[in-house]
Structure formats: C-alpha cells, structure tokens
Amino acid sequence: MGRMPHMIDLGTLGGIFSGAFGINDRGQIVGASRTANNLELNAFLWQKGVMTDLGSIGGNFSVALSINNRKQVVGYTETATNSPLHAFLWQKGVMTDLGTLGGNISIANNINDRGQIVGGSETASGETHAFLWEDGVMTDLGTLGGSISGASSINERGQIVGGSETANGEFHVFLWEDGVMTDLGTLGGSVGGAISINECGQIVGDSLTANGESHAFLWQNGVMTDLGTLGGTFSVAFSINDRGQITGFSETANGSVLAFLWQNGVMTDLGTLGGTFSTAFGINNRGQIVGDSETANGEDHAFLWE
C-alpha cells in the first residue's frame, strides 16, 4: 500500500523564509529563500533533498520562478546592490542577465524545454510589455491595445499566455500564437490574467467575476470556466499540468488561505506545514506540487506535496 499524499518541508538556506515556485518533471524545484543573515533573498535549486543557493548577478536579491526539464532556471535578480531587477537564465552553474526591452526592469516568468523564455520588461518609453526571449534576442509581444502586458507561461508549441491592458483600460487574459495576441476576455469582470498553459492548450489563471470576486479559472476550447473557491471569496490558479490537474490557493469559509489541487471538477484543500496558511505555485506531470506554507513555529517554508 502506497503512502498517503503529504506535504514535505524543504527547509531554507538558513533564514526564516523560503518559497518554491516551480518544479519540473524530474522533481527538481526552484524558488527563493532567506540566507542565514536574513538580509539576502537568493534563488535556490532543490534536488534530492539538497537546497543549493544560486546566488545573484552582483546584488543581494534573486528569485527563481521556473525550471525546465533541461535544468535551465529563470527568474529575476539584482545586478548590483539596490539596482533594478533583471531577468536571468541560470544553466550549468552560470547566471546570465537577459537584459530588457530598453527600460530598467525585466522579469522572466517561465521557460519551456526549447529554451524559450517569457516574462515582462520595461520598454524604452517606460511602458511594461510581455516578451519572448529566444537565442539571445528579447522580442516585444505588444499589448491588447493598452500600455501594459506581461507573459506568464509558454508551452512546447510556443503558445504564450498572460494578461494585458486593453484599449478601454480593462485588463484581459491573452493567448499569443504565431505573432498574434488574442483577447480571451474574463469571467465577467474588468480584470483577468492567465498564469499557466499546458501542452493541450488549457489555460489557468484568475479573473474578476461579474459580482467583483476574484476566482480561479480554466480556459479550454474557447470557454472560460469559473473553478470556484474553498468556501471563501477568492481563489487563484497558478499551474496546470498535461493531465489537467490544477493547483493554486483559495480563501476558505473561515477566512484562511490554503493551497488547493483541482481535478475532475473538485477543489481539494492541501493543508499546511502546521501553520494557518499555504499557497501552491507549481505542479508537474507526476502530480507533485510545490509552494510555501506557514510552519507550526510561524516561519514560512517551501514545501513539496506528493
């Protein structure tokens, strides 16, 4: 008989906080953690029980958000102490600055197995636009008519999702494919954004509903479905795997916020590491989930749920 699903504390880099934001199909996990002095927040790679500090590009701050199956890691980092944040690619022990679209700040959110990277960057005009980075070149993906957009996820087919301001000032979910950004709308409110897309083209994120609540959604075959909550007023879906399993976090009926796994129409509470809250940010095709949770002693630690 197999072990029951459970949440494992991944520890920290010596400080009081850590959070896990991405996991690949090999079970390698990335995120960020306070170091022993609690002054630095550094990106980490966790594998086989060991959390490794990935450092930064000159500053005291870095966060790893995604890892592909080739062990390439992306996120954002200071390039010098108190400097603007830049997107990075870490591979084979080397962290490379990916630059910007002409402005000061960029963030890399996701990388696929082809090494294509997506995120958001300030432009030379001071706007923030979604980008695709490939083979050393960062390409501006534009917007849905407004001045702001950001790309959150890319699949192996090169389909990109995120959120963008529209010409009328709303913020909508978008799908970018073959050079065209398509408006996928919202759950009825004025704001929505996509956070993850799988190889089947299924998309998840969160959106305001017509009554003003913010709910997790699943978009597939042209239809955006409200996934509901764990009893509270808000939920967010952060990741979907190729089996259609979705993870995120939701408010409960008693007002706490807990990580969830949604599958086959049912949203299940994943519990905590002993504290009162948890959030889930990533799920791989094996159903392993990562995030962060309050512990019994009040610290906030990265976890692996499997």
Contacts in CASP RR format, 6 or more apart in sequence:
PFRMAT RR
TARGET T0000
AUTHOR 0000-0000-0000
METHOD contacts of the structure
MODEL  1
MGRMPHMIDLGTLGGIFSGAFGINDRGQIVGASRTANNLELNAFLWQKGV
MTDLGSIGGNFSVALSINNRKQVVGYTETATNSPLHAFLWQKGVMTDLGT
LGGNISIANNINDRGQIVGGSETASGETHAFLWEDGVMTDLGTLGGSISG
ASSINERGQIVGGSETANGEFHVFLWEDGVMTDLGTLGGSVGGAISINEC
GQIVGDSLTANGESHAFLWQNGVMTDLGTLGGTFSVAFSINDRGQITGFS
ETANGSVLAFLWQNGVMTDLGTLGGTFSTAFGINNRGQIVGDSETANGED
HAFLWE
5 305 0 8 1.000
5 306 0 8 1.000
6 305 0 8 1.000
6 306 0 8 1.000
7 270 0 8 1.000
7 271 0 8 1.000
7 272 0 8 1.000
7 273 0 8 1.000
7 278 0 8 1.000
7 293 0 8 1.000
7 303 0 8 1.000
7 304 0 8 1.000
7 305 0 8 1.000
8 303 0 8 1.000
8 304 0 8 1.000
8 305 0 8 1.000
8 306 0 8 1.000
9 273 0 8 1.000
9 295 0 8 1.000
9 301 0 8 1.000
9 302 0 8 1.000
9 303 0 8 1.000
10 18 0 8 1.000
10 20 0 8 1.000
10 29 0 8 1.000
10 46 0 8 1.000
10 49 0 8 1.000
10 51 0 8 1.000
10 301 0 8 1.000
10 302 0 8 1.000
10 303 0 8 1.000
10 304 0 8 1.000
11 18 0 8 1.000
11 33 0 8 1.000
11 51 0 8 1.000
11 301 0 8 1.000
11 302 0 8 1.000
12 18 0 8 1.000
12 33 0 8 1.000
12 34 0 8 1.000
12 51 0 8 1.000
12 299 0 8 1.000
12 301 0 8 1.000
12 302 0 8 1.000
13 33 0 8 1.000
13 34 0 8 1.000
13 35 0 8 1.000
13 36 0 8 1.000
13 42 0 8 1.000
13 44 0 8 1.000
13 51 0 8 1.000
13 53 0 8 1.000
14 33 0 8 1.000
14 34 0 8 1.000
14 35 0 8 1.000
14 36 0 8 1.000
15 33 0 8 1.000
15 34 0 8 1.000
15 35 0 8 1.000
15 36 0 8 1.000
15 37 0 8 1.000
15 38 0 8 1.000
16 34 0 8 1.000
16 38 0 8 1.000
16 299 0 8 1.000
16 300 0 8 1.000
17 33 0 8 1.000
17 34 0 8 1.000
17 41 0 8 1.000
17 299 0 8 1.000
17 300 0 8 1.000
17 301 0 8 1.000
18 31 0 8 1.000
18 32 0 8 1.000
18 33 0 8 1.000
18 34 0 8 1.000
18 44 0 8 1.000
18 51 0 8 1.000
18 292 0 8 1.000
18 300 0 8 1.000
18 301 0 8 1.000
18 302 0 8 1.000
19 31 0 8 1.000
19 32 0 8 1.000
19 33 0 8 1.000
19 281 0 8 1.000
19 291 0 8 1.000
19 292 0 8 1.000
19 300 0 8 1.000
19 301 0 8 1.000
19 302 0 8 1.000
20 29 0 8 1.000
20 30 0 8 1.000
20 31 0 8 1.000
20 46 0 8 1.000
20 281 0 8 1.000
20 282 0 8 1.000
20 290 0 8 1.000
20 291 0 8 1.000
20 292 0 8 1.000
20 302 0 8 1.000
20 303 0 8 1.000
20 304 0 8 1.000
21 30 0 8 1.000
21 31 0 8 1.000
21 32 0 8 1.000
21 63 0 8 1.000
21 64 0 8 1.000
21 65 0 8 1.000
21 66 0 8 1.000
21 281 0 8 1.000
21 282 0 8 1.000
21 290 0 8 1.000
21 291 0 8 1.000
22 29 0 8 1.000
22 30 0 8 1.000
22 31 0 8 1.000
22 64 0 8 1.000
22 65 0 8 1.000
22 66 0 8 1.000
22 67 0 8 1.000
22 239 0 8 1.000
22 281 0 8 1.000
22 282 0 8 1.000
22 290 0 8 1.000
23 29 0 8 1.000
23 30 0 8 1.000
23 67 0 8 1.000
23 282 0 8 1.000
23 283 0 8 1.000
23 284 0 8 1.000
23 288 0 8 1.000
23 289 0 8 1.000
23 290 0 8 1.000
23 304 0 8 1.000
24 67 0 8 1.000
24 68 0 8 1.000
24 69 0 8 1.000
24 71 0 8 1.000
24 284 0 8 1.000
25 69 0 8 1.000
25 284 0 8 1.000
25 285 0 8 1.000
25 286 0 8 1.000
26 47 0 8 1.000
26 69 0 8 1.000
26 71 0 8 1.000
27 47 0 8 1.000
27 284 0 8 1.000
27 286 0 8 1.000
27 288 0 8 1.000
28 45 0 8 1.000
28 46 0 8 1.000
28 47 0 8 1.000
28 67 0 8 1.000
28 71 0 8 1.000
29 45 0 8 1.000
29 46 0 8 1.000
29 47 0 8 1.000
29 67 0 8 1.000
29 290 0 8 1.000
29 302 0 8 1.000
29 304 0 8 1.000
30 43 0 8 1.000
30 44 0 8 1.000
30 45 0 8 1.000
30 46 0 8 1.000
30 64 0 8 1.000
30 65 0 8 1.000
30 66 0 8 1.000
30 67 0 8 1.000
30 73 0 8 1.000
31 43 0 8 1.000
31 44 0 8 1.000
31 46 0 8 1.000
31 63 0 8 1.000
31 64 0 8 1.000
31 65 0 8 1.000
31 302 0 8 1.000
32 41 0 8 1.000
32 42 0 8 1.000
32 43 0 8 1.000
32 44 0 8 1.000
32 62 0 8 1.000
32 63 0 8 1.000
32 64 0 8 1.000
33 41 0 8 1.000
33 42 0 8 1.000
33 44 0 8 1.000
33 51 0 8 1.000
33 53 0 8 1.000
33 302 0 8 1.000
34 40 0 8 1.000
34 41 0 8 1.000
35 41 0 8 1.000
35 42 0 8 1.000
35 53 0 8 1.000
39 60 0 8 1.000
40 56 0 8 1.000
40 60 0 8 1.000
40 61 0 8 1.000
41 60 0 8 1.000
41 61 0 8 1.000
41 62 0 8 1.000
41 63 0 8 1.000
42 53 0 8 1.000
42 54 0 8 1.000
42 55 0 8 1.000
42 56 0 8 1.000
42 61 0 8 1.000
42 62 0 8 1.000
43 53 0 8 1.000
43 54 0 8 1.000
43 55 0 8 1.000
43 56 0 8 1.000
43 62 0 8 1.000
43 63 0 8 1.000
43 64 0 8 1.000
43 73 0 8 1.000
43 75 0 8 1.000
43 77 0 8 1.000
43 90 0 8 1.000
44 51 0 8 1.000
44 52 0 8 1.000
44 53 0 8 1.000
44 54 0 8 1.000
44 64 0 8 1.000
45 51 0 8 1.000
45 52 0 8 1.000
45 54 0 8 1.000
45 64 0 8 1.000
45 67 0 8 1.000
45 73 0 8 1.000
45 90 0 8 1.000
46 52 0 8 1.000
46 302 0 8 1.000
46 304 0 8 1.000
54 62 0 8 1.000
54 64 0 8 1.000
54 73 0 8 1.000
54 90 0 8 1.000
54 93 0 8 1.000
54 95 0 8 1.000
55 62 0 8 1.000
55 77 0 8 1.000
55 95 0 8 1.000
56 62 0 8 1.000
56 77 0 8 1.000
56 78 0 8 1.000
56 95 0 8 1.000
57 77 0 8 1.000
57 78 0 8 1.000
57 79 0 8 1.000
57 86 0 8 1.000
57 88 0 8 1.000
57 95 0 8 1.000
57 97 0 8 1.000
58 77 0 8 1.000
58 78 0 8 1.000
58 79 0 8 1.000
58 80 0 8 1.000
58 81 0 8 1.000
59 77 0 8 1.000
59 78 0 8 1.000
59 79 0 8 1.000
59 80 0 8 1.000
59 81 0 8 1.000
59 82 0 8 1.000
59 83 0 8 1.000
60 78 0 8 1.000
60 81 0 8 1.000
61 77 0 8 1.000
61 78 0 8 1.000
61 85 0 8 1.000
62 75 0 8 1.000
62 76 0 8 1.000
62 77 0 8 1.000
62 78 0 8 1.000
62 88 0 8 1.000
62 95 0 8 1.000
63 75 0 8 1.000
63 76 0 8 1.000
63 77 0 8 1.000
64 73 0 8 1.000
64 74 0 8 1.000
64 75 0 8 1.000
64 90 0 8 1.000
65 74 0 8 1.000
65 75 0 8 1.000
65 76 0 8 1.000
65 107 0 8 1.000
65 108 0 8 1.000
65 109 0 8 1.000
65 110 0 8 1.000
66 73 0 8 1.000
66 74 0 8 1.000
66 75 0 8 1.000
66 108 0 8 1.000
66 109 0 8 1.000
66 110 0 8 1.000
66 111 0 8 1.000
67 73 0 8 1.000
67 74 0 8 1.000
67 111 0 8 1.000
68 111 0 8 1.000
68 112 0 8 1.000
68 113 0 8 1.000
68 115 0 8 1.000
69 113 0 8 1.000
70 91 0 8 1.000
70 113 0 8 1.000
70 115 0 8 1.000
71 91 0 8 1.000
72 89 0 8 1.000
72 90 0 8 1.000
72 91 0 8 1.000
72 111 0 8 1.000
72 115 0 8 1.000
73 89 0 8 1.000
73 90 0 8 1.000
73 91 0 8 1.000
73 111 0 8 1.000
74 87 0 8 1.000
74 88 0 8 1.000
74 89 0 8 1.000
74 90 0 8 1.000
74 108 0 8 1.000
74 109 0 8 1.000
74 110 0 8 1.000
74 111 0 8 1.000
74 117 0 8 1.000
75 87 0 8 1.000
75 88 0 8 1.000
75 107 0 8 1.000
75 108 0 8 1.000
75 109 0 8 1.000
76 85 0 8 1.000
76 86 0 8 1.000
76 87 0 8 1.000
76 88 0 8 1.000
76 106 0 8 1.000
76 107 0 8 1.000
76 108 0 8 1.000
77 85 0 8 1.000
77 86 0 8 1.000
77 88 0 8 1.000
77 95 0 8 1.000
77 97 0 8 1.000
78 84 0 8 1.000
78 85 0 8 1.000
78 86 0 8 1.000
79 86 0 8 1.000
79 97 0 8 1.000
84 104 0 8 1.000
84 105 0 8 1.000
85 105 0 8 1.000
85 106 0 8 1.000
85 107 0 8 1.000
86 97 0 8 1.000
86 98 0 8 1.000
86 99 0 8 1.000
86 100 0 8 1.000
86 105 0 8 1.000
86 106 0 8 1.000
87 97 0 8 1.000
87 98 0 8 1.000
87 99 0 8 1.000
87 100 0 8 1.000
87 106 0 8 1.000
87 107 0 8 1.000
87 108 0 8 1.000
87 117 0 8 1.000
87 119 0 8 1.000
87 120 0 8 1.000
87 121 0 8 1.000
87 133 0 8 1.000
88 95 0 8 1.000
88 96 0 8 1.000
88 97 0 8 1.000
88 98 0 8 1.000
88 108 0 8 1.000
89 95 0 8 1.000
89 96 0 8 1.000
89 98 0 8 1.000
89 108 0 8 1.000
89 111 0 8 1.000
89 117 0 8 1.000
89 133 0 8 1.000
90 96 0 8 1.000
98 106 0 8 1.000
98 108 0 8 1.000
98 117 0 8 1.000
98 133 0 8 1.000
98 136 0 8 1.000
98 138 0 8 1.000
99 106 0 8 1.000
99 121 0 8 1.000
99 138 0 8 1.000
100 106 0 8 1.000
100 121 0 8 1.000
100 122 0 8 1.000
100 138 0 8 1.000
101 120 0 8 1.000
101 121 0 8 1.000
101 122 0 8 1.000
101 123 0 8 1.000
101 124 0 8 1.000
101 129 0 8 1.000
101 131 0 8 1.000
101 138 0 8 1.000
101 140 0 8 1.000
102 121 0 8 1.000
102 122 0 8 1.000
102 123 0 8 1.000
102 124 0 8 1.000
103 121 0 8 1.000
103 122 0 8 1.000
103 123 0 8 1.000
103 124 0 8 1.000
103 126 0 8 1.000
104 122 0 8 1.000
105 121 0 8 1.000
105 122 0 8 1.000
105 128 0 8 1.000
106 119 0 8 1.000
106 120 0 8 1.000
106 121 0 8 1.000
106 122 0 8 1.000
106 131 0 8 1.000
106 138 0 8 1.000
107 119 0 8 1.000
107 120 0 8 1.000
107 121 0 8 1.000
108 117 0 8 1.000
108 118 0 8 1.000
108 119 0 8 1.000
108 120 0 8 1.000
108 133 0 8 1.000
109 118 0 8 1.000
109 119 0 8 1.000
109 120 0 8 1.000
109 150 0 8 1.000
109 151 0 8 1.000
109 152 0 8 1.000
109 153 0 8 1.000
110 117 0 8 1.000
110 118 0 8 1.000
110 119 0 8 1.000
110 151 0 8 1.000
110 152 0 8 1.000
110 153 0 8 1.000
110 154 0 8 1.000
111 117 0 8 1.000
111 118 0 8 1.000
111 154 0 8 1.000
112 154 0 8 1.000
112 155 0 8 1.000
112 156 0 8 1.000
112 158 0 8 1.000
113 156 0 8 1.000
114 156 0 8 1.000
114 158 0 8 1.000
115 134 0 8 1.000
116 132 0 8 1.000
116 133 0 8 1.000
116 134 0 8 1.000
116 154 0 8 1.000
116 158 0 8 1.000
117 132 0 8 1.000
117 133 0 8 1.000
117 134 0 8 1.000
117 154 0 8 1.000
118 130 0 8 1.000
118 131 0 8 1.000
118 132 0 8 1.000
118 133 0 8 1.000
118 151 0 8 1.000
118 152 0 8 1.000
118 153 0 8 1.000
118 154 0 8 1.000
118 160 0 8 1.000
119 130 0 8 1.000
119 131 0 8 1.000
119 133 0 8 1.000
119 150 0 8 1.000
119 151 0 8 1.000
119 152 0 8 1.000
120 128 0 8 1.000
120 129 0 8 1.000
120 130 0 8 1.000
120 131 0 8 1.000
120 149 0 8 1.000
120 150 0 8 1.000
120 151 0 8 1.000
121 128 0 8 1.000
121 129 0 8 1.000
121 131 0 8 1.000
121 138 0 8 1.000
121 140 0 8 1.000
122 128 0 8 1.000
123 129 0 8 1.000
123 140 0 8 1.000
127 147 0 8 1.000
127 148 0 8 1.000
128 147 0 8 1.000
128 148 0 8 1.000
128 149 0 8 1.000
128 150 0 8 1.000
129 140 0 8 1.000
129 141 0 8 1.000
129 142 0 8 1.000
129 143 0 8 1.000
129 148 0 8 1.000
129 149 0 8 1.000
129 150 0 8 1.000
130 140 0 8 1.000
130 141 0 8 1.000
130 142 0 8 1.000
130 143 0 8 1.000
130 149 0 8 1.000
130 150 0 8 1.000
130 151 0 8 1.000
130 160 0 8 1.000
130 162 0 8 1.000
130 163 0 8 1.000
130 164 0 8 1.000
130 176 0 8 1.000
131 138 0 8 1.000
131 139 0 8 1.000
131 140 0 8 1.000
131 141 0 8 1.000
131 151 0 8 1.000
132 138 0 8 1.000
132 139 0 8 1.000
132 141 0 8 1.000
132 151 0 8 1.000
132 154 0 8 1.000
132 160 0 8 1.000
132 176 0 8 1.000
133 139 0 8 1.000
141 149 0 8 1.000
141 150 0 8 1.000
141 151 0 8 1.000
141 160 0 8 1.000
141 176 0 8 1.000
141 179 0 8 1.000
141 181 0 8 1.000
142 149 0 8 1.000
142 164 0 8 1.000
142 181 0 8 1.000
143 149 0 8 1.000
143 164 0 8 1.000
143 165 0 8 1.000
143 181 0 8 1.000
144 163 0 8 1.000
144 164 0 8 1.000
144 165 0 8 1.000
144 166 0 8 1.000
144 167 0 8 1.000
144 172 0 8 1.000
144 174 0 8 1.000
144 181 0 8 1.000
144 183 0 8 1.000
145 164 0 8 1.000
145 165 0 8 1.000
145 166 0 8 1.000
145 167 0 8 1.000
146 164 0 8 1.000
146 165 0 8 1.000
146 166 0 8 1.000
146 167 0 8 1.000
146 169 0 8 1.000
147 165 0 8 1.000
148 164 0 8 1.000
148 165 0 8 1.000
148 171 0 8 1.000
149 162 0 8 1.000
149 163 0 8 1.000
149 164 0 8 1.000
149 165 0 8 1.000
149 174 0 8 1.000
149 181 0 8 1.000
150 162 0 8 1.000
150 163 0 8 1.000
150 164 0 8 1.000
151 160 0 8 1.000
151 161 0 8 1.000
151 162 0 8 1.000
151 163 0 8 1.000
151 176 0 8 1.000
152 161 0 8 1.000
152 162 0 8 1.000
152 163 0 8 1.000
152 193 0 8 1.000
152 194 0 8 1.000
152 195 0 8 1.000
152 196 0 8 1.000
153 160 0 8 1.000
153 161 0 8 1.000
153 162 0 8 1.000
153 194 0 8 1.000
153 195 0 8 1.000
153 196 0 8 1.000
153 197 0 8 1.000
154 160 0 8 1.000
154 161 0 8 1.000
154 197 0 8 1.000
155 197 0 8 1.000
155 198 0 8 1.000
155 199 0 8 1.000
155 201 0 8 1.000
156 199 0 8 1.000
157 199 0 8 1.000
157 201 0 8 1.000
158 177 0 8 1.000
159 175 0 8 1.000
159 176 0 8 1.000
159 177 0 8 1.000
159 197 0 8 1.000
159 201 0 8 1.000
160 175 0 8 1.000
160 176 0 8 1.000
160 177 0 8 1.000
160 197 0 8 1.000
161 173 0 8 1.000
161 174 0 8 1.000
161 175 0 8 1.000
161 176 0 8 1.000
161 194 0 8 1.000
161 195 0 8 1.000
161 196 0 8 1.000
161 197 0 8 1.000
161 203 0 8 1.000
162 173 0 8 1.000
162 174 0 8 1.000
162 193 0 8 1.000
162 194 0 8 1.000
162 195 0 8 1.000
163 171 0 8 1.000
163 172 0 8 1.000
163 173 0 8 1.000
163 174 0 8 1.000
163 192 0 8 1.000
163 193 0 8 1.000
163 194 0 8 1.000
164 171 0 8 1.000
164 172 0 8 1.000
164 174 0 8 1.000
164 181 0 8 1.000
164 183 0 8 1.000
165 171 0 8 1.000
166 172 0 8 1.000
166 183 0 8 1.000
170 186 0 8 1.000
170 189 0 8 1.000
170 190 0 8 1.000
170 191 0 8 1.000
171 190 0 8 1.000
171 191 0 8 1.000
171 192 0 8 1.000
171 193 0 8 1.000
172 183 0 8 1.000
172 184 0 8 1.000
172 185 0 8 1.000
172 186 0 8 1.000
172 192 0 8 1.000
172 193 0 8 1.000
173 183 0 8 1.000
173 184 0 8 1.000
173 185 0 8 1.000
173 186 0 8 1.000
173 192 0 8 1.000
173 193 0 8 1.000
173 194 0 8 1.000
173 203 0 8 1.000
173 205 0 8 1.000
173 207 0 8 1.000
173 219 0 8 1.000
173 224 0 8 1.000
174 181 0 8 1.000
174 182 0 8 1.000
174 183 0 8 1.000
174 184 0 8 1.000
174 193 0 8 1.000
174 194 0 8 1.000
175 181 0 8 1.000
175 182 0 8 1.000
175 184 0 8 1.000
175 194 0 8 1.000
175 197 0 8 1.000
175 203 0 8 1.000
176 182 0 8 1.000
184 194 0 8 1.000
184 203 0 8 1.000
184 219 0 8 1.000
184 222 0 8 1.000
184 224 0 8 1.000
185 192 0 8 1.000
185 207 0 8 1.000
185 224 0 8 1.000
186 192 0 8 1.000
186 193 0 8 1.000
186 207 0 8 1.000
186 208 0 8 1.000
186 224 0 8 1.000
187 207 0 8 1.000
187 208 0 8 1.000
187 209 0 8 1.000
187 210 0 8 1.000
187 215 0 8 1.000
187 217 0 8 1.000
187 224 0 8 1.000
187 226 0 8 1.000
188 207 0 8 1.000
188 208 0 8 1.000
188 209 0 8 1.000
188 210 0 8 1.000
189 207 0 8 1.000
189 208 0 8 1.000
189 209 0 8 1.000
189 210 0 8 1.000
189 212 0 8 1.000
190 208 0 8 1.000
191 207 0 8 1.000
191 208 0 8 1.000
191 214 0 8 1.000
192 205 0 8 1.000
192 206 0 8 1.000
192 207 0 8 1.000
192 208 0 8 1.000
193 205 0 8 1.000
193 206 0 8 1.000
193 207 0 8 1.000
194 203 0 8 1.000
194 204 0 8 1.000
194 205 0 8 1.000
194 219 0 8 1.000
195 204 0 8 1.000
195 205 0 8 1.000
195 206 0 8 1.000
195 236 0 8 1.000
195 237 0 8 1.000
195 238 0 8 1.000
195 239 0 8 1.000
196 203 0 8 1.000
196 204 0 8 1.000
196 205 0 8 1.000
196 237 0 8 1.000
196 238 0 8 1.000
196 239 0 8 1.000
196 240 0 8 1.000
196 282 0 8 1.000
197 203 0 8 1.000
197 204 0 8 1.000
197 240 0 8 1.000
198 240 0 8 1.000
198 241 0 8 1.000
198 242 0 8 1.000
198 244 0 8 1.000
199 242 0 8 1.000
200 220 0 8 1.000
200 242 0 8 1.000
200 244 0 8 1.000
201 220 0 8 1.000
202 218 0 8 1.000
202 219 0 8 1.000
202 220 0 8 1.000
202 240 0 8 1.000
202 244 0 8 1.000
203 218 0 8 1.000
203 219 0 8 1.000
203 220 0 8 1.000
203 240 0 8 1.000
204 216 0 8 1.000
204 217 0 8 1.000
204 218 0 8 1.000
204 219 0 8 1.000
204 227 0 8 1.000
204 237 0 8 1.000
204 238 0 8 1.000
204 239 0 8 1.000
204 240 0 8 1.000
204 246 0 8 1.000
205 216 0 8 1.000
205 217 0 8 1.000
205 236 0 8 1.000
205 237 0 8 1.000
205 238 0 8 1.000
206 214 0 8 1.000
206 215 0 8 1.000
206 216 0 8 1.000
206 217 0 8 1.000
206 234 0 8 1.000
206 235 0 8 1.000
206 236 0 8 1.000
206 237 0 8 1.000
207 214 0 8 1.000
207 215 0 8 1.000
207 217 0 8 1.000
207 224 0 8 1.000
208 214 0 8 1.000
209 215 0 8 1.000
209 226 0 8 1.000
213 233 0 8 1.000
213 234 0 8 1.000
214 233 0 8 1.000
214 234 0 8 1.000
214 235 0 8 1.000
214 236 0 8 1.000
215 226 0 8 1.000
215 227 0 8 1.000
215 228 0 8 1.000
215 229 0 8 1.000
215 234 0 8 1.000
215 235 0 8 1.000
216 226 0 8 1.000
216 227 0 8 1.000
216 228 0 8 1.000
216 229 0 8 1.000
216 235 0 8 1.000
216 236 0 8 1.000
216 237 0 8 1.000
216 246 0 8 1.000
216 248 0 8 1.000
216 250 0 8 1.000
216 262 0 8 1.000
217 224 0 8 1.000
217 225 0 8 1.000
217 226 0 8 1.000
217 227 0 8 1.000
217 237 0 8 1.000
218 224 0 8 1.000
218 225 0 8 1.000
218 227 0 8 1.000
218 237 0 8 1.000
218 240 0 8 1.000
218 246 0 8 1.000
218 262 0 8 1.000
219 225 0 8 1.000
227 235 0 8 1.000
227 237 0 8 1.000
227 246 0 8 1.000
227 262 0 8 1.000
227 265 0 8 1.000
227 267 0 8 1.000
228 235 0 8 1.000
228 250 0 8 1.000
228 267 0 8 1.000
229 235 0 8 1.000
229 250 0 8 1.000
229 251 0 8 1.000
229 252 0 8 1.000
229 267 0 8 1.000
230 250 0 8 1.000
230 251 0 8 1.000
230 252 0 8 1.000
230 253 0 8 1.000
230 258 0 8 1.000
230 260 0 8 1.000
230 267 0 8 1.000
230 269 0 8 1.000
231 250 0 8 1.000
231 251 0 8 1.000
231 252 0 8 1.000
231 253 0 8 1.000
232 250 0 8 1.000
232 251 0 8 1.000
232 252 0 8 1.000
232 253 0 8 1.000
232 255 0 8 1.000
233 251 0 8 1.000
234 250 0 8 1.000
234 251 0 8 1.000
235 248 0 8 1.000
235 249 0 8 1.000
235 250 0 8 1.000
235 251 0 8 1.000
235 260 0 8 1.000
235 267 0 8 1.000
236 248 0 8 1.000
236 249 0 8 1.000
236 250 0 8 1.000
237 246 0 8 1.000
237 247 0 8 1.000
237 248 0 8 1.000
237 262 0 8 1.000
238 247 0 8 1.000
238 248 0 8 1.000
238 249 0 8 1.000
238 280 0 8 1.000
238 281 0 8 1.000
238 282 0 8 1.000
239 246 0 8 1.000
239 247 0 8 1.000
239 248 0 8 1.000
239 280 0 8 1.000
239 281 0 8 1.000
239 282 0 8 1.000
239 283 0 8 1.000
240 246 0 8 1.000
240 247 0 8 1.000
240 283 0 8 1.000
241 283 0 8 1.000
241 284 0 8 1.000
241 285 0 8 1.000
241 287 0 8 1.000
242 285 0 8 1.000
243 263 0 8 1.000
243 285 0 8 1.000
243 287 0 8 1.000
244 263 0 8 1.000
245 261 0 8 1.000
245 262 0 8 1.000
245 263 0 8 1.000
245 283 0 8 1.000
245 287 0 8 1.000
246 261 0 8 1.000
246 262 0 8 1.000
246 263 0 8 1.000
246 283 0 8 1.000
247 259 0 8 1.000
247 260 0 8 1.000
247 261 0 8 1.000
247 262 0 8 1.000
247 270 0 8 1.000
247 280 0 8 1.000
247 281 0 8 1.000
247 282 0 8 1.000
247 283 0 8 1.000
247 289 0 8 1.000
248 259 0 8 1.000
248 260 0 8 1.000
248 262 0 8 1.000
248 279 0 8 1.000
248 280 0 8 1.000
248 281 0 8 1.000
248 282 0 8 1.000
249 257 0 8 1.000
249 258 0 8 1.000
249 259 0 8 1.000
249 260 0 8 1.000
249 278 0 8 1.000
249 279 0 8 1.000
249 280 0 8 1.000
250 257 0 8 1.000
250 258 0 8 1.000
250 260 0 8 1.000
250 267 0 8 1.000
251 257 0 8 1.000
252 258 0 8 1.000
252 269 0 8 1.000
256 276 0 8 1.000
256 277 0 8 1.000
257 277 0 8 1.000
257 278 0 8 1.000
257 279 0 8 1.000
258 269 0 8 1.000
258 270 0 8 1.000
258 271 0 8 1.000
258 272 0 8 1.000
258 277 0 8 1.000
258 278 0 8 1.000
259 269 0 8 1.000
259 270 0 8 1.000
259 271 0 8 1.000
259 272 0 8 1.000
259 278 0 8 1.000
259 279 0 8 1.000
259 280 0 8 1.000
259 289 0 8 1.000
259 291 0 8 1.000
259 293 0 8 1.000
259 305 0 8 1.000
260 267 0 8 1.000
260 268 0 8 1.000
260 269 0 8 1.000
260 270 0 8 1.000
260 280 0 8 1.000
261 267 0 8 1.000
261 268 0 8 1.000
261 270 0 8 1.000
261 280 0 8 1.000
261 283 0 8 1.000
261 289 0 8 1.000
261 305 0 8 1.000
262 268 0 8 1.000
270 278 0 8 1.000
270 280 0 8 1.000
270 289 0 8 1.000
270 305 0 8 1.000
271 278 0 8 1.000
271 293 0 8 1.000
272 278 0 8 1.000
272 293 0 8 1.000
272 294 0 8 1.000
273 293 0 8 1.000
273 294 0 8 1.000
273 295 0 8 1.000
273 296 0 8 1.000
273 301 0 8 1.000
273 303 0 8 1.000
274 293 0 8 1.000
274 294 0 8 1.000
274 295 0 8 1.000
274 296 0 8 1.000
275 293 0 8 1.000
275 294 0 8 1.000
275 295 0 8 1.000
275 296 0 8 1.000
275 298 0 8 1.000
276 294 0 8 1.000
277 293 0 8 1.000
277 294 0 8 1.000
278 291 0 8 1.000
278 292 0 8 1.000
278 293 0 8 1.000
278 294 0 8 1.000
278 303 0 8 1.000
279 291 0 8 1.000
279 292 0 8 1.000
279 293 0 8 1.000
280 289 0 8 1.000
280 290 0 8 1.000
280 291 0 8 1.000
280 305 0 8 1.000
281 290 0 8 1.000
281 291 0 8 1.000
281 292 0 8 1.000
282 289 0 8 1.000
282 290 0 8 1.000
282 291 0 8 1.000
283 289 0 8 1.000
283 290 0 8 1.000
286 306 0 8 1.000
287 306 0 8 1.000
288 304 0 8 1.000
288 305 0 8 1.000
288 306 0 8 1.000
289 304 0 8 1.000
289 305 0 8 1.000
289 306 0 8 1.000
290 302 0 8 1.000
290 303 0 8 1.000
290 304 0 8 1.000
290 305 0 8 1.000
291 302 0 8 1.000
291 303 0 8 1.000
291 305 0 8 1.000
292 300 0 8 1.000
292 301 0 8 1.000
292 302 0 8 1.000
292 303 0 8 1.000
293 300 0 8 1.000
293 301 0 8 1.000
293 303 0 8 1.000
294 300 0 8 1.000
295 301 0 8 1.000
END
